[in-house]
Amino acid sequence: MTAAAANVCGSGYTISAGAARYGANASLYLWWNGKYSGSNKLYDKYICGVLREQGRRRQHLHDVRMQLT
C-alpha cells in the first residue's frame, strides 16, 4: 500500500498514521509526511488518506487528502 500512497499523496507520505476497514470491500489507509501545519504536535499534521475499494472486477484508489486541525 505504500506505493499506492506515494502515487496518490506524493513521495513524502511514508509514515503510517492508521488504517480502517469498511465492510467487505473498502479500506482507508492514512499516511503522514512528518510535517506539522501548526504548533499542536497532536493535531496539526499533514495527513493523506487513500481509500481503496475492491470489487469483484476492479480495484479503485481514491485521493481523500485531508488535514487534521
TINU-549689 format. One record per residue: residue number from 1; x, y, z of N, C-alpha, C in turn. Coordinates in nm, 4 decimals. Atoms other than C-alpha are relative to their C-alpha. Layout:
! residues N
[NUM; [X; Y; Z]; [X; Y; Z]; [X; Y; Z]]
...
***
This chain:
! residues 69
[1; [0.0815; -0.1194; 0.0000]; [0.0000; 0.0000; 0.0000]; [0.0856; 0.1253; 0.0000]]
[2; [-0.0890; -0.1163; -0.0013]; [0.2996; 0.2297; 0.0423]; [0.0187; 0.0581; -0.1396]]
[3; [-0.0154; -0.0482; 0.1373]; [0.3463; 0.2518; -0.3350]; [-0.1236; 0.0751; -0.0462]]
[4; [0.1237; -0.0693; 0.0363]; [-0.0179; 0.3472; -0.3822]; [-0.0073; 0.1342; 0.0694]]
[5; [-0.0001; -0.1271; -0.0727]; [0.0177; 0.6155; -0.1150]; [0.0936; 0.0993; -0.0659]]
[6; [-0.0938; -0.0885; 0.0683]; [0.3200; 0.7568; -0.2962]; [-0.0602; 0.0544; -0.1285]]
[7; [0.0645; -0.0455; 0.1237]; [0.1201; 0.7748; -0.6193]; [-0.1095; 0.1010; 0.0276]]
[8; [0.1128; -0.0870; -0.0309]; [-0.1782; 0.9437; -0.4549]; [0.0448; 0.1219; 0.0791]]
[9; [-0.0340; -0.1061; -0.0948]; [-0.0182; 1.1512; -0.1790]; [0.1277; 0.0747; -0.0357]]
[10; [-0.1321; -0.0558; 0.0242]; [0.3332; 1.2167; -0.3036]; [0.1029; -0.0846; 0.0729]]
[11; [-0.1032; 0.0886; -0.0516]; [0.6628; 1.0544; -0.2191]; [0.0334; 0.0237; 0.1468]]
[12; [-0.0343; -0.0285; -0.1384]; [0.6968; 1.2211; 0.1238]; [-0.0884; -0.0667; 0.1034]]
[13; [0.0945; 0.0609; -0.0946]; [0.3992; 1.0435; 0.2819]; [0.0344; -0.1474; 0.0194]]
[14; [-0.0495; 0.1353; -0.0193]; [0.5722; 0.7339; 0.4158]; [-0.0254; -0.0541; 0.1406]]
[15; [0.0222; 0.0416; -0.1380]; [0.4738; 0.7205; 0.7845]; [-0.1468; -0.0388; 0.0167]]
[16; [0.1375; 0.0465; -0.0178]; [0.1638; 0.5110; 0.8524]; [-0.0619; 0.0684; 0.1221]]
[17; [0.0700; -0.0680; -0.1083]; [-0.0880; 0.7009; 1.0640]; [-0.1283; -0.0723; 0.0383]]
[18; [0.1182; 0.0772; -0.0350]; [-0.3595; 0.4354; 1.0780]; [-0.0655; -0.0632; -0.1208]]
[19; [0.0751; 0.0678; 0.1051]; [-0.5938; 0.2165; 0.8816]; [-0.1335; -0.0444; 0.0569]]
[20; [0.1323; 0.0466; -0.0424]; [-0.9583; 0.1155; 0.8940]; [-0.0626; -0.0790; -0.1136]]
[21; [0.0721; 0.0836; 0.0964]; [-1.1698; -0.1447; 0.7198]; [-0.1467; 0.0390; 0.0035]]
[22; [0.1412; -0.0355; 0.0109]; [-1.5186; -0.0551; 0.5959]; [-0.0719; -0.1094; -0.0768]]
[23; [0.0723; 0.1098; 0.0633]; [-1.7315; -0.3589; 0.5266]; [0.0957; -0.0977; -0.0655]]
[24; [-0.0797; 0.1027; 0.0663]; [-1.6057; -0.6252; 0.2926]; [0.0831; 0.0547; -0.1151]]
[25; [-0.0607; -0.0450; 0.1250]; [-1.4910; -0.4030; 0.0067]; [0.0793; 0.1290; 0.0067]]
[26; [-0.0717; -0.1277; -0.0034]; [-1.3195; -0.0869; 0.1321]; [0.0915; 0.0083; 0.1214]]
[27; [-0.0955; -0.0252; -0.1072]; [-1.0187; 0.0107; 0.3391]; [0.0519; 0.1425; -0.0147]]
[28; [-0.0564; -0.1343; -0.0002]; [-0.8815; 0.3522; 0.4358]; [0.1359; -0.0069; 0.0675]]
[29; [-0.1356; -0.0035; -0.0527]; [-0.5084; 0.3975; 0.4873]; [0.0408; 0.1455; 0.0161]]
[30; [-0.0422; -0.1369; -0.0270]; [-0.3719; 0.7166; 0.6462]; [0.1519; 0.0068; 0.0055]]
[31; [-0.1449; -0.0173; 0.0084]; [-0.0202; 0.8446; 0.5798]; [0.0367; 0.1416; 0.0413]]
[32; [-0.0489; -0.1295; -0.0491]; [0.1801; 1.1296; 0.7334]; [0.1368; 0.0263; -0.0615]]
[33; [-0.1286; -0.0357; 0.0598]; [0.4745; 1.3195; 0.5832]; [0.1016; 0.0502; 0.1024]]
[34; [-0.0934; -0.0421; -0.1040]; [0.6379; 1.4043; 0.9180]; [0.0019; 0.1492; 0.0259]]
[35; [0.0021; -0.1454; -0.0144]; [0.5453; 1.7740; 0.8957]; [-0.1252; 0.0436; 0.0748]]
[36; [0.1104; -0.0588; -0.0759]; [0.3210; 1.9920; 1.1069]; [-0.0432; 0.1308; -0.0646]]
[37; [0.0517; -0.1247; 0.0550]; [0.0976; 2.2786; 0.9985]; [-0.0118; 0.1087; 0.1058]]
[38; [0.0102; -0.0964; -0.1091]; [0.0994; 2.4493; 1.3380]; [0.0776; -0.0480; 0.1206]]
[39; [-0.0775; 0.0300; -0.1199]; [0.2249; 2.4290; 1.6927]; [-0.0499; -0.1219; 0.0768]]
[40; [0.0549; 0.1144; -0.0721]; [-0.0011; 2.1460; 1.8136]; [0.0491; -0.1285; -0.0648]]
[41; [-0.0625; 0.1187; 0.0574]; [0.2021; 1.8292; 1.7579]; [-0.0939; -0.1203; -0.0077]]
[42; [0.0950; 0.1108; 0.0045]; [-0.1001; 1.6045; 1.8125]; [-0.0964; 0.0139; -0.1174]]
[43; [0.1058; -0.0199; 0.0989]; [-0.3488; 1.7613; 1.5697]; [0.0442; 0.0662; -0.1298]]
[44; [-0.0379; -0.0776; 0.1184]; [-0.1623; 1.9839; 1.3221]; [0.0948; -0.0772; -0.0910]]
[45; [-0.0810; 0.0847; 0.0866]; [-0.0318; 1.7067; 1.0983]; [-0.0590; -0.0002; -0.1407]]
[46; [0.0452; 0.0181; 0.1372]; [-0.0488; 1.6855; 0.7219]; [-0.0233; -0.1491; -0.0220]]
[47; [0.0390; 0.1404; 0.0147]; [-0.2363; 1.3594; 0.6681]; [-0.0588; -0.0196; -0.1399]]
[48; [0.0597; 0.0368; 0.1276]; [-0.3198; 1.1942; 0.3392]; [-0.0665; -0.1356; 0.0175]]
[49; [0.0716; 0.1270; -0.0076]; [-0.5787; 0.9199; 0.3144]; [-0.0146; -0.0616; -0.1376]]
[50; [0.0226; 0.0740; 0.1242]; [-0.6031; 0.6542; 0.0472]; [-0.1141; -0.0973; 0.0262]]
[51; [0.1156; 0.0887; -0.0115]; [-0.9439; 0.4900; 0.0163]; [0.0094; -0.1036; -0.1107]]
[52; [-0.0118; 0.1084; 0.0973]; [-0.9207; 0.1529; -0.1533]; [-0.1296; -0.0792; -0.0014]]
[53; [0.1209; 0.0806; 0.0193]; [-1.2360; -0.0048; -0.2878]; [0.0380; -0.1212; -0.0832]]
[54; [-0.0299; 0.1209; 0.0758]; [-1.2153; -0.3600; -0.4066]; [-0.1298; -0.0730; -0.0290]]
[55; [0.1190; 0.0714; 0.0422]; [-1.4985; -0.5065; -0.6038]; [0.0373; -0.1333; -0.0620]]
[56; [-0.0275; 0.1296; 0.0622]; [-1.5274; -0.8308; -0.7921]; [0.0924; 0.0114; -0.1205]]
[57; [-0.0762; -0.0101; 0.1239]; [-1.3701; -0.6993; -1.1089]; [0.1097; 0.1060; 0.0027]]
[58; [-0.0944; -0.1104; 0.0056]; [-1.1784; -0.3820; -1.0241]; [0.0435; 0.0447; 0.1386]]
[59; [-0.0432; -0.0683; -0.1204]; [-0.9801; -0.2010; -0.7624]; [0.0081; 0.1486; -0.0326]]
[60; [-0.0032; -0.1444; 0.0197]; [-1.0106; 0.1752; -0.7226]; [0.0742; 0.0636; 0.1167]]
[61; [-0.0651; -0.0792; -0.1032]; [-0.7857; 0.4132; -0.5325]; [-0.0516; 0.1424; -0.0114]]
[62; [0.0540; -0.1347; -0.0010]; [-0.9333; 0.7465; -0.4312]; [0.0866; 0.0886; 0.0869]]
[63; [-0.0768; -0.0981; -0.0743]; [-0.7395; 1.0508; -0.3184]; [-0.0962; 0.0712; 0.0944]]
[64; [0.0842; -0.0689; -0.0982]; [-0.9006; 1.1729; 0.0019]; [0.0908; 0.0775; 0.0954]]
[65; [-0.0933; -0.0773; -0.0815]; [-0.6310; 1.4096; 0.1222]; [-0.0761; 0.0847; 0.1001]]
[66; [0.0630; -0.0807; -0.1032]; [-0.7158; 1.5810; 0.4445]; [0.1059; 0.0508; 0.0946]]
[67; [-0.0891; -0.0525; -0.1037]; [-0.5511; 1.7910; 0.7099]; [-0.0766; 0.0005; 0.1299]]
[68; [0.0633; -0.0005; -0.1301]; [-0.6371; 1.7277; 1.0703]; [0.0289; 0.1327; 0.0681]]
[69; [-0.0179; -0.1262; -0.0724]; [-0.6946; 2.0541; 1.2530]; [-0.0852; 0.0013; 0.1239]]
***
